[in-house]
Amino acid sequence: MTIALFCIVLAAIMPIVCAGIAKSGSFKTHPRDGGYDNRNPRDWLSKQEGYRKWANAAQDNCFEALPFFAAAVIVNHVLGGAGVVANALAVTFIVLRALYVYLYLTGKQQIRSLVWVAAFAVNVAIFFAASVL
C-alpha cells in the first residue's frame, strides 16, 4: 500500500474525528438538559452553536471532499503515477485538510477558505499528476 492510498483512510477518518469533537463533553448531560441526544442526533446538532456547530459543518465538508480525493488518488495509481509525487501531494492534501478543520473550529473563515482552495488545487494536481509526468 502506498502512502497516498493510506491517506484515503486518513481522509475517511477525518469526518469521524470532527463528529467526535462536535459531540465531546455532552454525553454526561441528559438530553432533556441539553446533552447529546442519540435518538435525534441531527436535531441535536442543528441546535448547537460555536465550535460544536462548526465541527459538524467541518464533518460535512470532510465527507464532501472524500470522494474526489479518493478518486484522484485511485486514478493517479491506475495511470501509473503511484510514486513520490503522488505520495507527497496526498500528504499535503491531508495536512491542508487538517489545517482546514482547525481553522473551521477556531472561526477563522477567511484563511480557512484559502486553505480549502489550496487543498482542492492539490487534489486536482493528484488527479492529473500521472498524465503529466
C-alpha positions as CSV (number, residue, x, y, z in Angstrom):
1,M,0.0,0.0,0.0
2,T,1.3,3.4,-0.9
3,I,1.3,6.4,1.3
4,A,-1.2,8.1,-1.0
5,L,-3.6,5.1,-0.6
6,F,-3.2,5.2,3.2
7,C,-4.1,8.9,3.0
8,I,-7.5,7.9,1.7
9,V,-8.0,6.1,5.1
10,L,-6.9,9.2,6.9
11,A,-9.3,11.3,4.9
12,A,-12.1,8.9,5.8
13,I,-11.3,9.1,9.5
14,M,-11.3,12.9,9.5
15,P,-15.1,13.4,9.5
16,I,-15.4,10.9,12.3
17,V,-13.0,13.0,14.3
18,C,-15.0,16.1,13.6
19,A,-18.2,14.4,14.8
20,G,-16.4,13.4,18.0
21,I,-15.4,17.0,18.6
22,A,-18.9,18.2,17.9
23,K,-20.3,15.8,20.5
24,S,-17.5,15.8,23.0
25,G,-18.3,16.8,26.6
26,S,-22.1,16.4,26.0
27,F,-22.6,12.8,27.0
28,K,-22.7,13.3,30.7
29,T,-25.7,15.7,30.5
30,H,-29.1,14.2,29.9
31,P,-30.7,15.1,26.6
32,R,-33.6,17.0,28.3
33,D,-30.9,19.3,29.8
34,G,-29.2,19.9,26.5
35,G,-26.9,16.9,26.4
36,Y,-26.2,14.8,23.4
37,D,-29.4,13.1,22.1
38,N,-28.5,9.9,20.4
39,R,-32.2,9.3,19.4
40,N,-32.2,12.6,17.4
41,P,-28.5,13.3,16.7
42,R,-29.2,15.5,13.7
43,D,-31.8,17.6,15.5
44,W,-29.4,18.0,18.5
45,L,-26.5,19.0,16.2
46,S,-28.7,21.5,14.3
47,K,-29.3,23.3,17.6
48,Q,-25.7,23.7,18.6
49,E,-23.7,26.9,18.4
50,G,-20.0,27.8,18.4
51,Y,-17.3,25.1,18.0
52,R,-19.9,22.2,18.0
53,K,-21.8,23.7,15.1
54,W,-18.5,24.4,13.3
55,A,-17.2,20.9,14.0
56,N,-20.4,19.5,12.5
57,A,-20.0,21.7,9.4
58,A,-16.4,20.6,9.1
59,Q,-17.6,17.0,9.3
60,D,-20.0,17.6,6.4
61,N,-17.2,19.2,4.4
62,C,-14.8,16.4,5.1
63,F,-17.4,13.9,3.8
64,E,-17.9,16.1,0.7
65,A,-14.1,16.2,0.0
66,L,-13.6,12.5,0.4
67,P,-14.9,11.1,-2.9
68,F,-12.9,13.4,-5.1
69,F,-9.8,12.8,-3.1
70,A,-10.2,9.0,-3.2
71,A,-11.0,9.1,-6.9
72,A,-7.9,11.4,-7.6
73,V,-5.6,9.0,-5.8
74,I,-7.0,5.9,-7.4
75,V,-7.0,7.4,-10.9
76,N,-3.4,8.5,-10.3
77,H,-2.5,4.9,-9.3
78,V,-4.3,3.4,-12.3
79,L,-2.5,5.6,-14.6
80,G,0.9,4.6,-13.1
81,G,1.5,7.7,-11.1
82,A,1.9,5.9,-7.7
83,G,5.2,7.3,-6.5
84,V,6.9,10.1,-4.7
85,V,4.9,12.9,-6.3
86,A,1.5,11.2,-5.6
87,N,2.5,10.5,-2.1
88,A,3.8,14.0,-1.4
89,L,0.6,15.5,-2.9
90,A,-1.6,13.2,-0.9
91,V,0.1,14.0,2.4
92,T,-0.1,17.7,1.5
93,F,-3.8,17.3,1.0
94,I,-4.3,15.6,4.4
95,V,-2.2,18.3,6.1
96,L,-4.2,21.1,4.4
97,R,-7.5,19.4,5.3
98,A,-6.4,19.1,9.0
99,L,-5.5,22.7,9.0
100,Y,-8.9,23.5,7.4
101,V,-10.7,21.7,10.2
102,Y,-8.6,23.5,12.8
103,L,-9.4,26.9,11.2
104,Y,-13.1,25.9,11.0
105,L,-13.2,25.1,14.7
106,T,-11.5,28.3,15.6
107,G,-13.7,30.5,13.5
108,K,-11.0,31.8,11.1
109,Q,-13.2,31.7,8.0
110,Q,-11.1,33.9,5.6
111,I,-7.9,31.9,5.8
112,R,-10.0,28.7,6.0
113,S,-11.4,29.4,2.6
114,L,-7.9,29.9,1.2
115,V,-6.8,26.6,2.7
116,W,-9.8,24.9,1.1
117,V,-8.8,26.3,-2.3
118,A,-5.3,25.1,-1.8
119,A,-6.4,21.6,-0.8
120,F,-8.7,21.5,-3.8
121,A,-5.9,22.5,-6.1
122,V,-3.7,19.8,-4.6
123,N,-6.5,17.3,-5.3
124,V,-6.7,18.4,-8.9
125,A,-2.9,18.0,-9.1
126,I,-3.1,14.4,-7.8
127,F,-5.7,13.6,-10.4
128,F,-3.6,14.9,-13.3
129,A,-0.1,14.2,-12.0
130,A,0.3,10.7,-13.6
131,S,-0.7,12.1,-17.0
132,V,1.8,15.0,-16.8
133,L,4.8,13.1,-15.5
